[in-house]
Amino acid sequence: MSATRRQILARSGALGAGIAFTGALSELFAGTAAASQNLGHTGYGPLVPDPEGLLDLPEGFRYRVLSREGDQLRSGEGKVPSNHDGMSAFTGRHGRTHLVRNHENRVTAALAVPTIDGLTYDPMGKGGCTALTLDSRNNVLSERVAIAGTAVNCAGGPTPWGTWLTCEETEDRAGTNGYTKDHGFIFEVDGADPRRSGAVPLTAMGRFQHEAIAVDPGRGIVYETEDAFLKPFGLFYRFLPEKPLGGLGSLRAGGRLQAMRVPGVPDLSSIQETGACFEGVEWVDVPDPLAAQTPIRLQDFGPKGITHAQKLEGCYWGGRCVYFVSSFAHSAEGSAADHYGQIWRYDPSARRLTLVIVFGPDTDVQLPGESPDNICLAPSGGLMVCEDGNGAQHVFGVTRRGEVYAMA
């Protein structure tokens, strides 16, 4: 069965490869449906093998390599670091684009982010971000270090004021792996002028295995996911800033970190029916956001406990709601049930959580549709997902008709 004809399952209990979805996607995917009708088929057609072996795309699409690991940074600060990961593009002046790119480097990384005075948090950390500036034709005008000395910069997210929040996916303390400072924080990065943001940990936003964030552009609340592979599994958080929507540096003023409690649901993996809806979601203050003695997910949240989930990943704001991903859940590793990916939607105004998509077992790992990771909503409508599973890795879309199509 070709990738362009893969159907989302009618319900999560069905067998075989595929995905279950809820009709609530209809409004979300309105733009995608129209585009598919214009094309006459799902998506943009089959992927065409790339002679260079880098990136297969549909016919009519092309790519450009902007930067390669190991090449010299245009700034002359050193080599392009290893392990490119989460990133975001920001509109600059005079038609320019600023691209901020994470480097998910551990202490064993081959090419560390070069340490730069004023931009380095911990000189023993090998992670960080680099920033590229492109002209209107996507020619690279500059490439430089944006922040250094951090660790395992996995994902993050953009702010409404045009900066990047880069997230450390580690809880290592000072003295571990040679680090001189505690890690597990979020840092703000200004891609246009990294000197303006420096290398300051946003400690009030919590110290844990961060994955991604999404900012409510109306209220300034920051939602955060925690990528915990093994028990105790991670939590879904929100941060209430003291200075919401205050621009660059405003998150340093602090705020309240809270974790999501879904009454009666200690583990999100136990929910298998798409469209399952939970009213009255609660937010509980985190006792110790810095996790000085105990990791946050092990802290005491009272007699009602807190809601956990394995492998929380991507997070994105759209349509007055925040969407977040659980990449998979394995009962053999302690989850309440098995799945190959969930996408959830939280509506803050209604305090309602809905399971939008469940990914089922994939009988062919070379086709898209398992282990969702990063997620975003396309400007024209529709859902775009980065896959991080077994076999070939895809960027794929999901239409409102429940069809999965490969984008790359």
C-alpha positions in Angstrom: 0.0 0.0 0.0 1.5 3.3 -1.1 2.2 6.1 1.4 -0.3 8.4 -0.4 -3.1 5.9 0.2 -2.6 5.1 3.8 -5.8 5.5 5.7 -6.3 6.5 9.3 -8.2 3.7 11.0 -11.8 4.2 11.7 -11.2 3.3 15.3 -8.3 2.6 17.5 -9.2 -1.0 18.1 -8.6 -2.0 14.5 -5.6 -4.1 13.6 -2.7 -3.5 11.2 -0.8 -0.4 10.2 -2.4 2.9 10.5 -3.8 5.7 12.7 -7.1 6.4 14.5 -8.4 9.9 14.5 -11.3 12.0 15.8 -13.7 14.1 13.7 -12.5 17.1 15.6 -9.8 17.3 12.9 -12.3 18.6 10.3 -11.9 22.3 11.1 -8.2 22.0 11.7 -7.5 20.3 8.4 -9.9 22.4 6.2 -7.0 24.0 4.2 -5.3 20.6 3.6 -8.5 19.1 2.3 -8.9 21.9 -0.3 -5.3 21.5 -1.4 -5.6 17.8 -1.8 -8.7 18.2 -4.0 -6.9 20.7 -6.2 -4.0 18.2 -6.6 -6.3 15.3 -7.4 -4.6 13.0 -4.9 -3.6 12.9 -1.3 -0.6 15.1 -0.6 1.9 15.9 -3.4 2.5 12.5 -4.9 5.1 9.8 -4.2 8.6 10.6 -3.1 11.3 10.7 -5.8 14.6 9.1 -4.8 17.3 11.6 -4.4 20.5 10.8 -6.4 22.5 12.3 -3.6 20.9 10.1 -1.0 20.0 13.0 1.3 16.4 13.9 1.0 13.6 12.3 -1.1 10.9 14.8 -2.0 7.7 14.7 -4.2 8.2 15.6 -7.9 8.5 19.4 -8.4 10.0 20.0 -5.0 13.7 20.7 -4.4 16.0 21.3 -1.4 19.1 23.3 -0.7 21.9 22.3 1.8 22.5 25.4 3.9 25.1 24.0 6.3 26.9 20.7 6.9 28.4 19.3 10.1 32.1 19.7 10.1 32.3 22.6 7.7 33.7 25.9 8.9 31.2 28.3 10.4 31.1 31.5 8.3 31.9 33.5 11.4 35.3 31.8 11.7 34.4 30.6 15.3 35.1 27.0 14.5 33.3 24.0 12.8 29.6 23.4 12.3 28.7 21.3 15.4 27.2 17.8 15.5 23.7 16.6 15.9 21.4 19.1 14.4 17.9 19.0 16.0 15.0 21.3 16.7 14.9 24.7 14.9 12.8 27.6 13.9 12.8 30.4 11.3 12.1 34.0 12.1 11.3 36.9 9.7 14.1 39.5 9.7 14.5 42.9 8.1 14.9 43.6 4.4 13.5 40.2 3.4 16.0 38.2 5.6 15.3 35.1 7.6 17.0 34.1 10.8 17.2 30.4 11.4 18.1 29.1 14.9 19.3 25.5 15.1 19.8 23.2 18.1 22.7 20.9 18.5 21.7 17.9 20.7 25.3 17.2 21.9 26.1 15.1 24.8 29.6 14.9 26.3 30.6 12.3 23.7 29.7 14.5 20.7 32.3 14.6 18.0 32.0 18.4 17.3 31.0 20.6 20.2 29.4 24.0 19.8 32.4 26.4 20.0 32.6 28.2 23.3 32.3 32.0 22.9 32.8 34.7 25.6 29.4 36.0 26.7 27.5 33.2 25.0 28.7 30.2 27.0 26.8 28.8 30.0 29.0 25.9 31.1 32.4 25.6 29.3 32.2 21.8 29.7 28.8 21.6 27.9 29.1 20.6 24.2 25.5 21.6 23.2 24.0 24.8 22.1 22.6 26.6 19.1 23.9 28.1 15.9 22.1 30.9 13.9 22.0 31.4 10.2 20.9 34.5 8.3 19.4 34.0 4.8 18.5 36.4 2.1 15.2 36.3 0.2 16.6 33.6 -2.1 17.8 31.4 0.8 21.4 32.2 0.3 23.4 32.0 3.6 24.6 35.5 4.6 26.0 34.5 8.0 26.4 31.6 10.3 27.6 31.8 13.9 27.3 30.5 17.4 24.1 31.6 19.2 24.6 29.9 22.6 27.2 27.4 23.8 28.0 25.4 26.9 24.5 23.8 27.2 23.7 20.1 27.0 21.5 17.9 24.9 19.6 20.7 23.2 16.8 18.7 21.7 13.7 20.8 20.8 12.2 24.0 22.0 9.9 26.5 20.4 9.5 30.0 19.1 8.1 32.9 21.1 5.6 35.5 19.8 8.3 38.2 20.0 10.6 36.3 17.7 13.1 34.5 19.8 13.9 30.8 20.2 13.5 28.9 23.5 16.1 26.0 23.4 15.5 23.1 25.8 18.0 20.8 27.5 16.9 17.2 27.5 18.9 16.2 30.6 18.9 16.5 34.4 22.6 16.2 34.9 24.0 18.1 37.9 27.2 19.9 38.3 30.0 17.3 38.8 28.3 14.8 36.5 30.0 14.1 33.2 32.4 16.8 33.9 29.8 19.6 34.0 30.6 22.6 36.2 26.9 23.7 36.4 23.5 22.1 36.8 21.7 21.3 33.5 18.1 20.7 32.5 17.0 24.2 31.7 15.5 26.4 29.0 17.5 29.2 27.5 16.3 32.1 25.3 18.1 32.8 22.0 17.9 35.8 19.8 18.8 34.6 16.3 19.2 38.1 15.0 21.6 39.2 17.7 22.7 36.4 20.1 24.6 38.9 22.3 21.2 40.4 23.3 20.1 37.0 24.9 23.4 35.7 26.2 23.4 32.4 28.0 21.0 32.7 31.0 19.1 29.7 32.3 15.3 30.3 32.8 15.4 28.5 36.1 11.7 29.2 37.1 10.6 27.2 34.1 11.9 24.1 35.7 14.8 21.8 35.7 13.9 18.5 34.0 14.3 16.6 30.8 12.8 19.2 28.6 11.7 18.5 25.0 9.5 21.2 23.5 7.5 24.3 24.3 4.6 26.3 22.9 3.5 29.8 23.8 -0.1 30.9 23.9 0.2 34.2 21.9 -2.8 35.7 23.6 -2.0 35.0 27.3 1.7 34.4 27.2 1.5 31.0 29.0 4.3 28.6 28.0 3.5 24.9 27.7 6.3 22.4 28.2 6.8 18.7 27.5 9.1 16.3 29.4 10.8 13.5 27.5 11.2 10.7 30.0 11.9 7.4 28.2 11.7 5.2 31.4 9.7 5.4 34.6 8.9 7.6 36.2 7.5 9.0 33.0 7.3 12.7 32.2 4.7 15.4 32.9 3.0 18.1 30.8 3.6 21.5 32.2 2.5 25.1 31.9 4.5 28.2 33.0 2.7 31.3 34.1 5.2 34.2 33.6 5.3 37.2 35.9 5.7 39.3 32.8 3.6 37.6 30.1 4.4 38.6 26.5 7.0 41.0 27.8 9.5 40.4 25.0 13.2 39.4 25.0 14.4 38.7 28.6 11.0 38.9 30.2 10.9 35.2 31.2 13.9 35.8 33.5 11.5 37.6 35.8 10.1 34.3 36.9 6.7 32.8 37.3 4.8 29.7 38.5 5.4 26.3 37.1 2.5 23.9 37.2 1.9 20.3 36.1 -1.2 18.9 34.4 -3.5 16.6 36.3 -6.3 14.8 34.4 -8.7 13.6 37.1 -8.8 9.8 37.1 -6.1 9.4 34.5 -2.6 8.7 36.1 -1.1 7.6 32.7 -2.2 9.0 29.3 -1.2 5.8 27.6 -4.3 4.1 29.1 -6.5 6.2 26.8 -6.8 4.4 23.5 -10.1 5.7 21.9 -9.7 8.7 19.7 -12.1 11.5 20.6 -11.8 10.7 24.3 -12.4 13.9 26.1 -11.6 15.0 29.6 -13.2 18.0 31.2 -12.0 19.9 34.2 -8.3 19.5 33.7 -6.4 20.7 36.8 -3.0 22.5 37.1 -1.0 21.8 40.2 1.9 23.9 41.4 5.3 22.1 41.2 6.7 21.9 44.7 10.3 22.4 43.7 10.9 23.6 40.1 14.7 23.4 40.5 14.5 19.7 41.6 17.1 20.4 44.2 16.6 17.0 45.9 14.0 15.1 43.8 13.2 15.1 40.1 9.9 16.9 39.5 8.1 13.9 38.2 8.8 12.1 41.5 7.7 15.0 43.8 4.7 14.9 46.0 1.6 16.4 44.2 -0.8 15.4 46.9 -3.2 12.5 47.4 -4.7 12.8 43.9 -1.2 12.4 42.3 -0.4 13.8 38.9 -0.8 12.6 35.2 2.3 11.0 33.6 3.0 9.9 30.0 5.9 8.1 28.3 8.1 10.0 25.8 6.3 13.4 25.6 7.8 15.2 22.6 6.5 17.9 20.2 4.4 20.8 21.3 2.7 23.4 19.1 0.1 26.1 19.5 -2.7 26.6 16.9 -6.4 27.3 16.7 -6.6 28.6 20.3 -5.3 25.2 21.6 -2.0 23.6 22.4 -1.2 20.2 20.7 1.4 17.8 22.2 2.8 14.4 21.3 3.5 11.2 23.1 5.9 9.4 20.7 5.1 5.9 22.0 4.2 3.9 25.1 5.4 0.4 25.9 3.8 -1.6 28.7 7.0 -3.7 29.0 8.7 -0.4 30.1 6.0 0.4 32.6 3.3 2.2 30.6 -0.3 1.4 31.3 -0.9 0.4 27.7 0.9 0.2 24.3 0.7 2.7 21.5 2.9 3.9 18.6 2.1 7.6 19.1 -0.6 9.9 20.4 -1.4 13.5 19.6 -3.4 15.4 22.2 -5.2 18.8 22.1 -5.7 20.9 25.2 -8.2 23.8 25.1 -7.3 26.2 27.9 -10.6 28.2 27.7 -12.6 25.0 28.3 -10.0 23.2 30.4 -10.6 20.2 28.1 -8.1 17.6 26.9 -8.9 15.5 23.8 -7.1 12.6 22.2 -6.9 13.6 18.5 -4.8 10.8 17.0 -3.5 7.4 18.0 -0.9 5.7 15.8 -1.2 1.9 15.5 1.4 -0.8 14.8 3.2 -0.2 11.6 3.8 -3.4 9.6 6.1 -1.6 7.2 8.6 0.8 8.9 9.6 2.2 5.5 6.3 4.0 5.2 5.3 7.0 7.3 3.0 6.8 10.2 4.7 5.9 13.5 6.6 7.4 16.4 5.6 11.1 15.9 8.1 13.6 17.3 8.0 17.3 16.3 4.7 18.6 15.2 3.3 21.8 13.6 0.3 23.1 11.8 0.8 24.2 8.2 -0.1 27.8 7.4 -2.7 26.6 4.9 -4.2 24.1 7.3 -3.3 20.5 8.1 -1.0 18.7 10.4 2.7 18.1 9.7 4.7 15.6 11.7 8.3 14.6 12.0 8.8 10.9 12.5 11.4 9.4 14.8 10.9 5.7 14.7 12.4 2.6 13.1 13.3 2.3 9.5 13.0 5.3 7.2 12.4 8.6 8.8 9.7 10.9 7.2 8.1 14.2 7.5 4.4 13.4 6.8 1.1 15.1 6.7 -2.3 14.1 7.9 -5.5 15.2 6.0 -8.9 15.7 7.6 -10.1 12.6 5.6 -7.6 10.5 7.6 -5.0 10.0 5.0 -1.3 10.0 5.7 1.0 11.2 3.0 4.8 11.5 2.9 6.3 15.0 2.5 9.9 14.0 2.8 
